[in-house]
Amino acid sequence: MQEFRTNELLNHFLDVTTLIGMRPLFHPSIEEVTVEGILHALSDPVRVAMYADIVAQECPQNCSNFLTVSDKAIPKSTLSQHFKILREAGLIRSERHGVEMHNISRCTELEQRFPGLLRAIVTAHTIQSADEARAKMRTPKRPAKQSTGKKTLRPTRVSLGVR
């Protein structure tokens, strides 16, 4: 019985120490969210792609789901900064679950504050992404020159000095 209480106290102490060591996440109240802040946060192509993906999902998204965005590898430190900007603009809510950070959109709250704004931005991003994907498919890659092993003779102009 005494050993159980000692371990229980130790675990409780370790949990408290862990909580003290972590800085709390800042989430602005819905009244503090501004259109300018939203537009600034979504002005970066990586962040708008991340946000569109979070909005499309119905469950919280883990940060590690975004190590590749739009076929680009994103370093974890850069990813953390992107999530911080989205969170501080009021676009997402982040919660720590052990070593993972789960992110969910605040669409419902934001829709009440700014009706139609986020839907229009996400729709515009989706259209733009589709256009970019189609353009990449249309642009044919130049085939590499293949050597056939045969030498092609080109006619040369020879000057005989006669005018």
Solvent accessible surface area in square Angstrom, and as a share of the most:
residue,aa,sasa,rsa
1,M,171,0.76
2,Q,133,0.59
3,E,131,0.59
4,F,131,0.54
5,R,132,0.48
6,T,75,0.43
7,N,73,0.38
8,E,91,0.41
9,L,122,0.61
10,L,95,0.47
11,N,88,0.45
12,H,116,0.52
13,F,128,0.54
14,L,92,0.46
15,D,88,0.46
16,V,56,0.32
17,T,68,0.40
18,T,72,0.42
19,L,125,0.62
20,I,135,0.68
21,G,66,0.63
22,M,70,0.31
23,R,200,0.73
24,P,123,0.77
25,L,44,0.22
26,F,110,0.46
27,H,44,0.19
28,P,7,0.05
29,S,52,0.34
30,I,38,0.19
31,E,122,0.55
32,E,107,0.48
33,V,3,0.02
34,T,64,0.37
35,V,52,0.30
36,E,129,0.58
37,G,25,0.24
38,I,0,0.00
39,L,89,0.44
40,H,119,0.53
41,A,0,0.00
42,L,14,0.07
43,S,80,0.51
44,D,38,0.20
45,P,97,0.61
46,V,23,0.13
47,R,20,0.07
48,V,17,0.10
49,A,16,0.12
50,M,1,0.00
51,Y,0,0.00
52,A,15,0.12
53,D,56,0.29
54,I,4,0.02
55,V,48,0.27
56,A,75,0.58
57,Q,76,0.34
58,E,171,0.77
59,C,77,0.46
60,P,64,0.40
61,Q,16,0.07
62,N,32,0.17
63,C,30,0.18
64,S,61,0.39
65,N,83,0.43
66,F,5,0.02
67,L,65,0.32
68,T,86,0.50
69,V,10,0.06
70,S,76,0.49
71,D,135,0.70
72,K,118,0.50
73,A,91,0.70
74,I,16,0.08
75,P,84,0.53
76,K,145,0.61
77,S,89,0.57
78,T,53,0.31
79,L,5,0.03
80,S,71,0.46
81,Q,93,0.42
82,H,18,0.08
83,F,5,0.02
84,K,82,0.35
85,I,40,0.21
86,L,0,0.00
87,R,24,0.09
88,E,72,0.32
89,A,15,0.12
90,G,0,0.00
91,L,0,0.00
92,I,0,0.00
93,R,82,0.30
94,S,3,0.02
95,E,92,0.41
96,R,94,0.34
97,H,93,0.42
98,G,64,0.62
99,V,159,0.92
100,E,77,0.35
101,M,40,0.18
102,H,48,0.21
103,N,0,0.00
104,I,72,0.36
105,S,23,0.15
106,R,9,0.03
107,C,41,0.25
108,T,103,0.60
109,E,62,0.28
110,L,1,0.00
111,E,58,0.26
112,Q,145,0.65
113,R,96,0.35
114,F,38,0.16
115,P,106,0.67
116,G,28,0.27
117,L,43,0.21
118,L,10,0.05
119,R,152,0.56
120,A,62,0.48
121,I,33,0.17
122,V,26,0.15
123,T,70,0.40
124,A,58,0.45
125,H,35,0.16
126,T,79,0.46
127,I,102,0.52
128,Q,105,0.47
129,S,44,0.28
130,A,39,0.30
131,D,66,0.34
132,E,91,0.41
133,A,52,0.40
134,R,121,0.44
135,A,47,0.37
136,K,152,0.64
137,M,165,0.74
138,R,169,0.62
139,T,93,0.54
140,P,112,0.71
141,K,186,0.79
142,R,227,0.83
143,P,119,0.75
144,A,86,0.66
145,K,206,0.87
146,Q,159,0.71
147,S,109,0.70
148,T,114,0.67
149,G,73,0.70
150,K,168,0.71
151,K,183,0.78
152,T,121,0.70
153,L,161,0.80
154,R,203,0.74
155,P,135,0.85
156,T,114,0.66
157,R,236,0.86
158,V,111,0.64
159,S,102,0.66
160,L,151,0.75
161,G,69,0.66
162,V,128,0.73
163,R,271,0.99
